[in-house]
Amino acid sequence: MRYDLAVIGAGPAGMAAAGAAARGGLRVALIDGAPRLGGQFHRQPPPGAGPPSQDFLRLRDRLTRADLHLGRRVWAVEPGFSVHHDGGTLTAERLLIATGAHDRVLPFPGWDLPGVLTAGGAQALLKGNLVVAGRRIVVAGTGPFLLPVATGLAAAGARVAGVFEASHRLGALARHPARAVQGAGYGLRLARHRVPYHRGQAVVAAHGDDALTGVTVADIDRDWRVLGTREIACDTLAVGYGFTPQLDLAVQLGCATTRDPDGTPVVAVDAGQRTSVPGVYAAGETTGVGGAELAELEGLAAACAVLGTPLPERLARRRDRAREFARLLHEVFPVRDGWRTWLRDDTLVCRCEEVPYRDIEDARDLGATDARSIKLLARPGMGWCQGRMCGYAVARLAGEDPPPPRRPIAQPITLQDLAAHPRRSPDVP
Amino acid sequence: MPDVVVIGAGVVGAACALYAARAGLGVTVVDQGTVAGGTTGAGEGNVLVSDKEPGPELDLALLSSGLWAGLAADVGGFEHEPKGGLVVAETPEAMTALTGLAAKQESSGVRAAGVEPQDYEPHITSGLAGAVYYPQDAQVQPMLAAARLLRASGAQVRTGVRVTGLTRSGDRITGVRTDEGDLRAGAVVNAAGTWAGDVAALAGIRLPVLPRRGFILVTEPLPEPLIRHKVYTAAYVTNVASEDEGLETSAVVEGTPAGTVLIGASRERVGYDRTVSYPVLARLAAQAVALFPALAGRQVIRAYCGFRPYCPDHLPVIGPDPRAPGLFHATGHEGAGIGLAPATGLLISRLLTGAAPPLDLFPFRPERFA
């Protein structure tokens, strides 16, 4: 059966879009690699392990008319549209790409030690399995996401030794009273759990032999160069420097990309979430990291565009405000290049291929002038994660903003599954 | 003013720069992209004698295979694996043809031995008709090799510089015109790979070098080596020399020091179209699993394509261009450019210095298409 709309990604954007489009009478497929709905933000605990959130239930309950294809990892999409996943192929007239984002990480000495997690990874453990990631935890990086991570961990019984926010300039956020209240709420919760919150500080090294035993925290200047350091004992570090949108499928289809204010590649869309490729829509973090509320509103906007109905004025205004706030966040929480001075010769930049910083510098010395040629000469980004972890760092080390990712195989697929792929491309209308 | 400007910082240009420098010439290398960023960065690193019929290209390959071993020793800093190639035949007829080819190759100086496939590759499928082992086949990491040769040459390397014209004095080529100014030189070497035809056109010369697209699959790193040699089916030899415009695939499978397995090879004449053809990837996967059933459950993590510069007669173009004195070509190596680079560089350096080349260059002459 051919669907009217295939939605890839069952986070807030995808769930909202699939629900609205299905209720509007379209045949809708909602596909996600995870076995359960929700994506990262609405990640649900295993059945019976805890109550789902109200926001999640609201989105889920609107999905009754959509076909769910969960636990299906999409590795390629082709014009027409064919969506190839590890269980086969489904086809649709139109496509919504709502594949979200993954943690943006920066390398620093010791970041490959057991006990060092991404902020998103720590949050996923907490939400998905109700596991407190460790006993004495440091939360570090930049961005508003550090707050729910820290308060979530503290509420679950971990001792959070501190939140270290690299950015100095949070004052600009006060221009958004509603958000300031939300921030103040986190502040109260941090205070209740006696979690100190520091600005202009960063974890610049992690220590331990086989596992994490402590971190070096630094006061940093506005370009993130180290001014002075101290040591803090901990057994877990949750560290995150924002998020990188997952654009693989959009790039496969040739959708035009643009850049966020901080240089991150994102899918270019119009007010109806239409990409440059007719029939392909994008919503949520793929069009610019902005959080769950914005993602949901963009999902609704995409559904309205597909259905040919206008997005209600009230929702359009909310979406525009959320977008404006997202832009502000990009200004307040930029990543500064001074992190490069935290690296030592032996600091791994690419963990999959175990490429130390020294090898990156050697490649540059041999004439590698951009991220791609560094990759060709020194192999960062050639391993399991295909540069999702190290891509940002390698690009900045090359002095460029990260290019849109070109990954013809968006998810690993076994040779036998690939061999079973139809030998003819679908007919392009 | 340099003695030589080499256009192209791929492996062929790097080899030309190295041997020219060793002959005492001052060299500048220009490239519109980066070091090894074109075809060199999109191949497998084949250094093969096994896939060539006796003739001028095989002579070039034999010369080159020895040079690569020497460069690995005295330049170093890149992977060079003299691991040998195993060509397998699926049917008795294919085995007869393969044995016949091997016998002819042996009289040209190739070492080859008929073997039991399983003795060399324990995980290979049973039921093959036979195999021939070629100990001279090797593999290099081409990008790092090109970068190391360039470094060892001491040449001035200017990347991101686009050649927009050739300067002349009368008929004679006196240098290159670039978007960063003119570069005068005693000689210009066109090692621009698939773009070499465009460079020749700047001199008003027709050089029919065209791109042939090839896809390669890369698996997850395997914990222990599953595949020991470069392994391919006898069909690859016929495809290499094929005139067919359409898609051809044959199984070419090998492990790398990083633990990944590289799976080729496809050949299509589609211009510079980078659109991924999933049916082609599927065929490559099916052929690899047919050859090594143990690969079935392994994950593919990456696929890439590259454009191999080929000429209508499938021979490279190496030598001075009589239509434009001062201009030398070193291109058109198709899928064998990594393997043939050192010999090409050596020949060009001999020509630049007026020394006698060790091979007859007549079959490679640039004006043969006129």
Chai-1 contact restraints between the chains, C-beta under 6 A:
chainA,res_idxA,chainB,res_idxB,connection_type,confidence,min_distance_angstrom,max_distance_angstrom,comment,restraint_id
A,A76,B,Y278,contact,1.0,0.0,6.0,A-B,restraint_1
A,L366,B,A147,contact,1.0,0.0,6.0,A-B,restraint_2
A,L366,B,R151,contact,1.0,0.0,6.0,A-B,restraint_3
A,G367,B,V35,contact,1.0,0.0,6.0,A-B,restraint_4
A,G367,B,A147,contact,1.0,0.0,6.0,A-B,restraint_5
A,G367,B,V157,contact,1.0,0.0,6.0,A-B,restraint_6
A,T369,B,T34,contact,1.0,0.0,6.0,A-B,restraint_7
A,T369,B,T159,contact,1.0,0.0,6.0,A-B,restraint_8
A,D370,B,T34,contact,1.0,0.0,6.0,A-B,restraint_9
A,S373,B,T34,contact,1.0,0.0,6.0,A-B,restraint_10
A,S373,B,G37,contact,1.0,0.0,6.0,A-B,restraint_11
A,L376,B,A36,contact,1.0,0.0,6.0,A-B,restraint_12
A,L376,B,G41,contact,1.0,0.0,6.0,A-B,restraint_13
A,L376,B,M143,contact,1.0,0.0,6.0,A-B,restraint_14
A,L377,B,M143,contact,1.0,0.0,6.0,A-B,restraint_15
A,L377,B,L144,contact,1.0,0.0,6.0,A-B,restraint_16
A,L377,B,A147,contact,1.0,0.0,6.0,A-B,restraint_17
A,P408,B,V276,contact,1.0,0.0,6.0,A-B,restraint_18
A,P408,B,A303,contact,1.0,0.0,6.0,A-B,restraint_19
A,I409,B,V300,contact,1.0,0.0,6.0,A-B,restraint_20
A,I409,B,R302,contact,1.0,0.0,6.0,A-B,restraint_21
A,I409,B,A303,contact,1.0,0.0,6.0,A-B,restraint_22
A,P412,B,Q299,contact,1.0,0.0,6.0,A-B,restraint_23
A,P412,B,I301,contact,1.0,0.0,6.0,A-B,restraint_24
A,I413,B,V300,contact,1.0,0.0,6.0,A-B,restraint_25
A,T414,B,G297,contact,1.0,0.0,6.0,A-B,restraint_26
A,T414,B,Q299,contact,1.0,0.0,6.0,A-B,restraint_27
A,L415,B,A285,contact,1.0,0.0,6.0,A-B,restraint_28
A,L415,B,V289,contact,1.0,0.0,6.0,A-B,restraint_29
A,L415,B,L295,contact,1.0,0.0,6.0,A-B,restraint_30
A,L415,B,A296,contact,1.0,0.0,6.0,A-B,restraint_31
A,L415,B,R298,contact,1.0,0.0,6.0,A-B,restraint_32
A,Q416,B,V289,contact,1.0,0.0,6.0,A-B,restraint_33
A,Q416,B,A296,contact,1.0,0.0,6.0,A-B,restraint_34
A,L418,B,A282,contact,1.0,0.0,6.0,A-B,restraint_35
A,L418,B,A285,contact,1.0,0.0,6.0,A-B,restraint_36
A,L418,B,V300,contact,1.0,0.0,6.0,A-B,restraint_37
A,A419,B,A282,contact,1.0,0.0,6.0,A-B,restraint_38
A,A419,B,A285,contact,1.0,0.0,6.0,A-B,restraint_39
A,A419,B,A286,contact,1.0,0.0,6.0,A-B,restraint_40
A,A419,B,V289,contact,1.0,0.0,6.0,A-B,restraint_41
A,H421,B,Y278,contact,1.0,0.0,6.0,A-B,restraint_42
A,H421,B,A282,contact,1.0,0.0,6.0,A-B,restraint_43
A,R423,B,P279,contact,1.0,0.0,6.0,A-B,restraint_44
A,R424,B,P279,contact,1.0,0.0,6.0,A-B,restraint_45
A,S425,B,P279,contact,1.0,0.0,6.0,A-B,restraint_46
